[in-house]
Amino acid sequence: MSEILVLVEHVDGEIKKVTLELLTLARTLGEPSAVWAGPGYGDAAKAKLAEYGADKIYVADSDEVVNYVVAPKAELLARLVADKSPAAVLVASTVEGKEVAGRLAVKTDSGVITDAVGLGEGFVADQSIFGGGVNVRSRVTKGTPIVAVRPNSTAPVAAAGAGAEEKVEVAPSEAARAAKIVERVKEEKGARPELTEAAIVVSGGRGVGSAENFAIIEKLADSLGAAVGASRAATDAKWYPHQFQVGQTGKTVSPQLYIAAGISGAIQHRAGMQTSKTIIVVNKDPEAPIFEIADFGVVGDLFQVVPQLTEEIEKRK
Ligand SMILES: Cc1cc2nc3c(=O)[nH]c(=O)nc-3n(C[C@H](O)[C@H](O)[C@H](O)COP(=O)(O)OP(=O)(O)OC[C@H]3O[C@@H](n4cnc5c(N)ncnc54)[C@H](O)[C@@H]3O)c2cc1C
């Protein structure tokens, strides 16, 4: 079986769920090798990666990797592609992952696929393109397939790998050192899961009506252990912070379950959520376009429906 490189996403050593998903996916196509970039590597990280099937772990845990935005990560992967000739490289289809993928494709003269929501034999990807307007199946035809896969595309399943470590020295090139990070400010992390990684997302739109009313959306989200999202109408009105906007100019989410309340379903909103596995809609207008992509829809007033739903879920806990 051939080697597949998986770039590990982590925050200060804590591995993100999407990496476990990518390892799970890579196992169906070859032998996964995790690529660790940046500080924070230790026994816990090693154990986690091996638990999800990493046969090898390439460790480049120098500060140099993270001091210069994404360029050193692309260089690291390019070097591994040259040295190891892997069958493919998988990264998370996050803002950073996609930039790494693009740079890596240029460096290795390879094709790249982003926003994949599935990957099968021959590295044929199910891909959501043109802002989610079109779904296609694509395959890289030149060089090493580089595929950026959206979080939540695969359920992570543990299956032990050897986890053999190989240290990789990193020396970013002069070009990679052209822009240096001079300060980092940590975003306050709430108790809810991160929006782009959450298995369940509950979003509110203009129909929610005010910042105070978003408490209804938050209560439903908390009853489900979900992240909260919002349409641009809601974030532009300052009812909910901008970082929670879902859509073309916001975050792209692909959860197992997406609940949209008081959202009409404009194409720009759909672009960020329509690859969700199951979509539930609450909207008082039966003609709202979001019903076109709904698996389940409730035509009703969200101020009646959402609290009842929350109550029912709480009762069943
Ligand atoms: C370049 C560009 C980029 C954009 N990027 C984004 C983006 O990233 N994300 C995004 O979301 N939008 C984006 N937009 C804006 C997008 O076009 C829409 O304007 C926006 O998504 C509308 O938000 P909404 O559905 O909440 O509001 P509306 O379209 O006003 O819909 C509100 C819905 O709530 C329903 N409603 C009202 N009251 C209730 C109630 N009590 N109970 C139940 N339902 C109720 C109504 O029936 C209606 O369907 C972008 C637009 C442009 C031009």
The ligand as a Gaussian input file, in Angstrom:
#p B3LYP/6-31G(d) Opt

LIG

0 1
 C      -21.064000      39.295000      -2.113000
 C      -22.046000      38.821000      -1.098000
 C      -21.622000      37.946000      -0.133000
 C      -22.514000      37.474000       0.847000
 N      -22.073000      36.576000       1.777000
 C      -22.963000      36.058000       2.647000
 C      -22.561000      35.072000       3.596000
 O      -21.394000      34.707000       3.700000
 N      -23.503000      34.558000       4.403000
 C      -24.814000      34.948000       4.348000
 O      -25.610000      34.422000       5.138000
 N      -25.195000      35.878000       3.487000
 C      -24.313000      36.456000       2.641000
 N      -24.727000      37.421000       1.790000
 C      -26.083000      37.999000       1.959000
 C      -27.171000      37.158000       1.333000
 O      -27.348000      37.542000      -0.014000
 C      -28.489000      37.393000       2.078000
 O      -28.807000      38.764000       2.081000
 C      -28.482000      36.892000       3.531000
 O      -28.005000      35.576000       3.588000
 C      -29.887000      36.958000       4.087000
 O      -29.888000      36.556000       5.418000
 P      -31.174000      35.940000       6.070000
 O      -31.581000      34.715000       5.329000
 O      -30.951000      35.851000       7.516000
 O      -32.243000      37.123000       5.852000
 P      -33.506000      37.198000       4.908000
 O      -33.154000      36.883000       3.509000
 O      -34.143000      38.517000       5.186000
 O      -34.434000      36.026000       5.420000
 C      -35.037000      36.011000       6.680000
 C      -35.935000      34.791000       6.707000
 O      -36.467000      34.671000       8.004000
 C      -37.816000      34.237000       7.887000
 N      -38.481000      34.648000       9.118000
 C      -38.764000      35.905000       9.533000
 N      -39.341000      35.873000      10.764000
 C      -39.453000      34.562000      11.104000
 C      -39.976000      33.896000      12.231000
 N      -40.470000      34.557000      13.283000
 N      -39.937000      32.542000      12.244000
 C      -39.417000      31.843000      11.207000
 N      -38.909000      32.446000      10.103000
 C      -38.923000      33.780000      10.062000
 C      -38.341000      34.907000       6.645000
 O      -39.434000      34.182000       6.115000
 C      -37.111000      34.859000       5.741000
 O      -37.107000      33.699000       4.936000
 C      -23.851000      37.903000       0.824000
 C      -24.267000      38.792000      -0.166000
 C      -23.386000      39.259000      -1.115000
 C      -23.865000      40.190000      -2.168000

